[in-house]
């Protein structure tokens, strides 16, 4: 008979899950709603978050795993003089603005090595439930996107990209986008590796002069080869990357049971209204906006629709038509 994980492991998993949810909602989430999402009573979750909050506040060296912090705020979003024991809203915050979209470049490989070592130890100690629970929490949070459930995590790929960033070497990748079934080959100049809500992504130049930039999910990269050619990092690359990651706001309505699609495909979302059947939300999407919105609408089902801007109301139908044409052409 298997022994359930110790209480502290379950609490750690729950708080890391809560943190993952909070990073999707920059304005914070009401504690009662977060507790319902995690299937735990509000007071228990409050106590666990307060414990994490106090430990985090007392930390001296936060390190990459502590870049994102939890704070309690009032209904107006103010954090000053708010008692964590009575605060209604909790949110994730950071001392580093860039941490909202990523972590330090060395983190993926380092975390993957830790995960690999832990898995090796677990193979020798299969009954070590504490270690098993900690590895599951790590795999489901910081290594999500590098460690798919049904495959070996992409540690080697992360290391290759970190090496390419450091040495400024071109990389040839075979990539399958979310909205296509077939792979495409790209020659990219990796600029930075980021941890986003979708998993790990690499921002890269796609032209010799660095004017064209793009982003690639590590889970979509089927093959990668480090090339001998080197690239120059353009002085204006940070501005270009910021422009590439500029979000656009769209308002839409989705069924209650399709809220997961909003969390999955939007950078962040804001609840505008809801009833028993549906929710109206304001979402923020990265480019290509029409593609991402189309995927969101198709995933949310036929009852989902855009209310603003009207020009994007047909994004779901356009993508569905394109996918059907692609499917027929392939057969």
C-alpha positions as CSV (number, residue, x, y, z in Angstrom):
1,X,0.0,0.0,0.0
2,X,1.4,3.4,-1.0
3,X,1.9,6.0,1.7
4,X,0.4,9.4,0.9
5,X,2.9,12.3,0.6
6,X,3.6,14.2,3.9
7,X,1.4,17.2,4.6
8,X,4.3,19.7,3.9
9,X,4.7,18.2,0.4
10,X,1.0,18.5,-0.4
11,X,1.1,22.1,0.9
12,X,4.1,22.9,-1.3
13,X,2.4,21.4,-4.4
14,X,-0.7,23.5,-3.6
15,X,1.1,26.8,-3.1
16,X,3.2,26.2,-6.3
17,X,-0.1,25.5,-8.2
18,X,-1.6,28.7,-6.7
19,X,1.5,30.7,-7.7
20,X,1.2,29.4,-11.3
21,X,-2.5,30.5,-11.4
22,X,-1.6,33.9,-9.9
23,X,1.1,34.6,-12.6
24,X,-1.7,34.3,-15.1
25,X,-3.6,37.2,-13.4
26,X,-1.4,40.2,-12.8
27,X,-4.2,42.1,-11.0
28,X,-4.6,39.3,-8.5
29,X,-7.3,36.7,-7.7
30,X,-9.9,36.8,-4.9
31,X,-8.8,34.2,-2.3
32,X,-12.2,32.5,-2.2
33,X,-12.0,31.9,-6.0
34,X,-8.4,30.7,-5.8
35,X,-9.4,28.2,-3.0
36,X,-12.3,26.9,-5.1
37,X,-9.9,26.4,-8.0
38,X,-7.6,24.4,-5.9
39,X,-10.4,22.5,-4.1
40,X,-9.5,23.6,-0.6
41,X,-11.2,25.7,2.0
42,X,-10.3,29.4,2.0
43,X,-8.8,29.5,5.5
44,X,-6.5,26.5,4.8
45,X,-5.2,28.1,1.6
46,X,-4.8,31.5,3.4
47,X,-2.7,29.9,6.1
48,X,-0.5,28.1,3.6
49,X,0.0,31.3,1.5
50,X,0.7,33.3,4.7
51,X,3.4,30.8,5.6
52,X,5.0,31.1,2.2
53,X,4.6,34.9,2.3
54,X,6.4,35.1,5.6
55,X,9.2,32.8,4.6
56,X,9.6,34.7,1.3
57,X,9.7,38.1,3.1
58,X,12.4,36.8,5.4
59,X,14.6,35.5,2.6
60,X,17.9,37.2,2.2
61,X,19.1,35.7,-1.1
62,X,16.0,35.2,-3.3
63,X,17.6,33.6,-6.3
64,X,15.9,32.7,-9.6
65,X,13.3,30.5,-7.9
66,X,12.2,33.4,-5.7
67,X,11.8,36.1,-8.3
68,X,8.1,35.8,-8.2
69,X,6.6,36.7,-4.8
70,X,3.1,36.5,-3.3
71,X,1.5,39.6,-1.8
72,X,-1.9,40.4,-0.3
73,X,-3.9,43.4,-1.5
74,X,-7.2,45.0,-0.8
75,X,-10.1,45.2,-3.3
76,X,-8.6,48.3,-4.9
77,X,-5.3,46.6,-5.5
78,X,-3.4,48.4,-2.8
79,X,-0.8,46.4,-0.8
80,X,0.2,48.9,1.9
81,X,-1.0,48.2,5.4
82,X,-3.1,45.2,4.3
83,X,-3.4,42.4,6.9
84,X,-2.7,39.0,5.2
85,X,-5.1,37.4,7.7
86,X,-8.0,39.4,6.3
87,X,-7.0,40.4,2.8
88,X,-9.5,39.5,0.1
89,X,-7.2,39.4,-2.9
90,X,-3.8,37.7,-3.4
91,X,-1.5,38.4,-6.4
92,X,2.0,37.5,-7.7
93,X,4.6,40.3,-7.8
94,X,8.3,40.6,-8.6
95,X,11.2,42.9,-7.9
96,X,12.4,42.4,-11.5
97,X,10.1,43.6,-14.3
98,X,11.5,41.0,-16.8
99,X,10.6,38.2,-14.4
100,X,7.0,38.6,-15.5
101,X,7.9,36.9,-18.8
102,X,11.0,34.9,-17.9
103,X,13.8,33.9,-15.6
104,X,17.6,34.0,-15.8
105,X,19.1,32.4,-18.9
106,X,20.9,29.8,-16.9
107,X,17.9,28.6,-15.0
108,X,16.5,26.0,-17.5
109,X,19.6,23.9,-17.7
110,X,20.3,24.2,-14.0
111,X,16.8,23.2,-13.1
112,X,16.9,20.3,-15.6
113,X,20.1,19.0,-14.1
114,X,18.5,19.1,-10.7
115,X,15.5,17.3,-12.0
116,X,17.6,14.7,-13.7
117,X,19.6,14.0,-10.6
118,X,16.4,13.7,-8.6
119,X,15.0,11.3,-11.0
120,X,18.1,9.2,-10.9
121,X,17.9,9.1,-7.1
122,X,14.2,8.2,-7.3
123,X,15.0,5.2,-9.4
124,X,17.2,3.9,-6.6
125,X,14.6,4.9,-3.9
126,X,11.2,4.2,-5.6
127,X,9.4,4.5,-2.3
128,X,10.7,8.0,-1.5
129,X,7.4,9.7,-1.6
130,X,8.8,13.0,-0.4
131,X,11.3,13.2,-3.3
132,X,8.6,12.0,-5.8
133,X,6.2,14.8,-4.7
134,X,8.9,17.5,-4.9
135,X,9.9,16.3,-8.4
136,X,6.3,16.3,-9.6
137,X,5.9,19.9,-8.2
138,X,9.1,21.0,-10.0
139,X,8.1,19.3,-13.2
140,X,4.6,20.9,-13.1
141,X,5.8,24.4,-12.4
142,X,9.3,25.7,-13.3
143,X,10.0,22.8,-15.8
144,X,6.6,22.8,-17.5
145,X,7.3,22.9,-21.2
146,X,10.8,21.4,-20.7
147,X,9.4,18.3,-19.0
148,X,6.4,17.0,-21.0
149,X,4.5,14.3,-19.1
150,X,4.8,11.7,-21.8
151,X,8.4,12.4,-22.9
152,X,11.9,13.1,-21.7
153,X,12.2,16.8,-20.7
154,X,14.0,19.1,-23.1
155,X,17.1,19.6,-21.0
156,X,19.5,19.1,-23.9
157,X,17.6,21.5,-26.1
158,X,17.6,24.1,-23.3
159,X,21.3,23.7,-22.8
160,X,22.0,24.0,-26.6
161,X,20.0,27.2,-26.8
162,X,21.7,28.7,-23.7
163,X,25.1,27.9,-25.3
164,X,24.0,29.5,-28.6
165,X,22.9,32.6,-26.7
166,X,26.2,32.8,-24.9
167,X,28.4,32.2,-27.9
168,X,26.1,34.0,-30.4
169,X,25.8,31.0,-32.8
170,X,23.0,30.4,-35.3
171,X,20.7,27.5,-34.8
172,X,18.7,25.5,-37.3
173,X,15.4,24.3,-35.8
174,X,12.6,22.2,-37.1
175,X,9.4,23.7,-35.5
176,X,5.8,22.8,-35.4
177,X,3.6,25.8,-34.5
178,X,0.4,25.4,-32.4
179,X,-1.8,26.2,-35.4
180,X,-0.1,23.8,-37.9
181,X,0.3,20.0,-38.1
182,X,3.4,20.1,-40.2
183,X,6.9,21.2,-39.2
184,X,8.8,24.1,-40.7
185,X,12.6,24.7,-40.8
186,X,14.0,28.0,-39.5
187,X,17.4,29.5,-39.1
188,X,17.4,31.5,-35.9
189,X,19.7,33.7,-33.8
190,X,18.7,33.0,-30.2
191,X,18.6,36.2,-28.0
192,X,17.0,35.0,-24.8
193,X,15.3,32.0,-23.2
194,X,12.1,32.9,-21.2
195,X,9.7,31.1,-18.9
196,X,6.2,32.2,-19.9
197,X,2.8,30.9,-19.0
198,X,2.9,28.6,-22.0
199,X,6.2,27.1,-20.9
200,X,9.8,27.8,-22.0
201,X,10.2,30.0,-25.1
202,X,13.2,31.3,-27.0
203,X,13.1,34.8,-28.6
204,X,15.2,34.9,-31.7
205,X,16.2,36.8,-34.7
206,X,15.0,35.4,-38.0
207,X,16.9,37.5,-40.5
208,X,20.6,38.4,-41.0
209,X,20.1,42.0,-39.9
210,X,18.0,41.0,-36.8
211,X,15.1,43.2,-37.9
212,X,12.7,40.2,-38.0
213,X,12.2,38.5,-34.6
214,X,10.0,35.6,-33.5
215,X,9.3,33.3,-30.5
216,X,9.5,29.5,-30.4
217,X,8.0,27.2,-27.8
218,X,10.6,24.6,-26.8
219,X,7.8,22.0,-26.9
220,X,7.3,22.8,-30.6
221,X,10.9,22.3,-31.5
222,X,11.4,18.9,-33.0
223,X,15.1,19.1,-33.9
224,X,17.8,21.7,-33.3
225,X,21.4,21.9,-34.7
226,X,24.0,24.4,-33.5
227,X,25.6,26.0,-36.5
228,X,29.2,27.2,-36.9
229,X,28.1,30.7,-38.1
230,X,28.0,33.5,-35.5
231,X,25.6,36.5,-35.4
232,X,25.9,40.0,-34.1
233,X,23.3,41.1,-31.5
234,X,21.8,44.3,-32.9
235,X,22.0,47.3,-30.4
236,X,18.2,47.9,-30.8
237,X,17.3,44.2,-30.2
238,X,15.7,44.9,-26.8
239,X,13.3,47.4,-28.4
240,X,12.4,45.0,-31.1
241,X,11.8,42.2,-28.7
242,X,9.6,44.5,-26.6
243,X,7.6,45.4,-29.6
244,X,7.3,41.7,-30.6
245,X,5.9,41.0,-27.1
246,X,3.5,43.9,-27.1
247,X,0.0,42.7,-26.2
248,X,-3.4,43.7,-27.7
249,X,-6.6,43.8,-25.6
250,X,-9.7,41.9,-26.8
251,X,-13.0,41.5,-25.1
252,X,-14.9,38.2,-25.5
253,X,-17.4,35.9,-24.0
254,X,-16.8,32.2,-23.3
255,X,-18.8,29.5,-21.6
256,X,-18.0,28.9,-17.9
257,X,-16.5,25.5,-18.7
258,X,-14.2,27.0,-21.3
259,X,-12.4,29.4,-19.0
260,X,-9.4,27.1,-19.2
261,X,-8.9,28.2,-22.8
262,X,-8.5,31.8,-21.7
263,X,-5.9,30.9,-19.2
264,X,-4.1,28.7,-21.7
265,X,-3.8,31.1,-24.7
266,X,-4.0,34.6,-23.2
267,X,-1.1,36.4,-21.6
268,X,-3.4,37.7,-18.9
269,X,-7.1,38.2,-18.4
270,X,-9.5,40.4,-16.5
271,X,-13.0,39.3,-15.5
272,X,-15.7,41.8,-16.7
273,X,-18.9,40.0,-16.0
274,X,-20.3,36.5,-15.5
275,X,-23.4,34.5,-14.9
276,X,-24.0,30.8,-14.5
277,X,-23.4,30.0,-18.1
278,X,-20.7,32.3,-19.4
279,X,-18.1,34.9,-18.5
280,X,-17.1,38.1,-20.3
281,X,-13.3,38.8,-20.1
282,X,-10.8,41.2,-21.4
283,X,-7.8,39.2,-22.6
284,X,-4.3,40.3,-23.6
285,X,-2.8,38.5,-26.6
286,X,0.6,38.5,-28.2
287,X,1.1,38.6,-32.0
288,X,0.1,37.0,-34.2
289,X,-3.1,38.1,-32.4
290,X,-5.6,36.8,-35.1
291,X,-4.0,33.3,-34.8
292,X,-3.9,33.1,-31.1
293,X,-7.4,34.5,-30.8
294,X,-8.6,32.0,-33.4
295,X,-7.1,29.1,-31.4
296,X,-8.7,30.4,-28.2
297,X,-12.1,30.7,-29.9
298,X,-12.0,27.2,-31.5
299,X,-10.8,25.7,-28.2
300,X,-13.6,27.4,-26.2
301,X,-16.3,26.1,-28.6
302,X,-19.1,27.5,-30.8
303,X,-20.6,29.6,-28.0
304,X,-17.5,31.8,-27.6
305,X,-17.5,35.1,-29.4
306,X,-15.6,38.4,-29.6
307,X,-17.4,41.6,-28.5
308,X,-14.5,44.1,-29.2
309,X,-12.9,44.9,-31.6
310,X,-15.4,43.9,-34.3
311,X,-12.6,43.4,-36.8
312,X,-11.5,40.3,-35.0
313,X,-15.0,38.8,-34.6
314,X,-14.3,36.3,-37.4
315,X,-10.9,35.1,-36.2
316,X,-12.2,31.7,-35.2
317,X,-14.0,31.1,-38.4
318,X,-11.0,32.3,-40.5
319,X,-8.7,29.9,-38.7
320,X,-11.2,27.0,-38.9
321,X,-11.5,27.6,-42.7
322,X,-7.7,27.7,-43.1
323,X,-7.3,24.4,-41.1
324,X,-10.0,22.7,-43.2
325,X,-8.3,23.8,-46.4
326,X,-5.0,22.6,-45.1
327,X,-6.4,19.3,-44.1
328,X,-8.1,18.7,-47.5
329,X,-4.9,19.7,-49.3
330,X,-2.9,17.2,-47.2
331,X,-5.3,14.4,-48.3
